[in-house]
Amino acid sequence: MAILNSNEVRRLYDEQAGAYDASLALFRLSGLRRWRASLINALELSPGDTVVDLCCGTGENLLQLARAVGSGGRVVGVDLSAAMLERAREKVAQADFCHVELIEADVATFDLPPRTRSALSTFGLEMVPEYERVIARTAHRLPVGGRLGLIGLKHPQGWPDWLINVGVRLTRRFGVSRDYERFRPWEAARQHMAVIRLERRLLGAGYLCVAEKRASACEVARDRA
């Protein structure tokens, strides 16, 4: 399976939507819920903030984000797949959260709404060929002090080739292939922001990254003048 384009990703996840949450059982056993909670806590959201979940899928992050920003805040979930968003919409409706907005769009061209404080993507950007551009645009739109949180799969350095191939087969239904091995969103985050936390997960097959936008040298000099 080669690198998928946007239309192929949309079709894949439209087909997967009905069984997607159940298919994450193995990841949940490895602590996925704790990863998500840890990442969202690291964003240091406050009541009234706006936060964007890029590649939000079926909305696993949305309810915790909605609680973090309160009813006066705003949560925006963005995904290519209408079927995945429909699952997310069901969760939001069941929780009776009116401050969550779901948008069907390609994150490769999506611009963060005004006054967005933070953004995140869990198991999303490492499957987006334009991930470097997405992160650069996100960093540009965030205010100084705004944060970007990332969780995803990565090429596990030091693993024997046969074991990597087993991992690929186990995750192939999500579109994973070895063609994505060079995708490194955490490095793009480091290029455009200050990485304040970077952790290996799944024995090196996963990662958690939190980056913060810092003031540029020109902005610092202007503030000191």
Secondary structure, DSSP 8 states (H G I E B T S, - for coil): -----HHHHHHHHHHHHHHHHHHTHHHHHTTHHHHHHHHHHHTT--TT-EEEEET-TTTTTHHHHHHHH-TTSEEEEEES-HHHHHHHHHHHHHHT-SSEEEEE--TTT----TTEEEEEEES-GGG-TTHHHHHHHHHHHS-TT-EEEEEEE---TT--HHHHHHHHHHHGGGT--GGGTT--HHHHHHHHSEEEEEEEEGGGTEEEEEEE----HHHHHHHH-
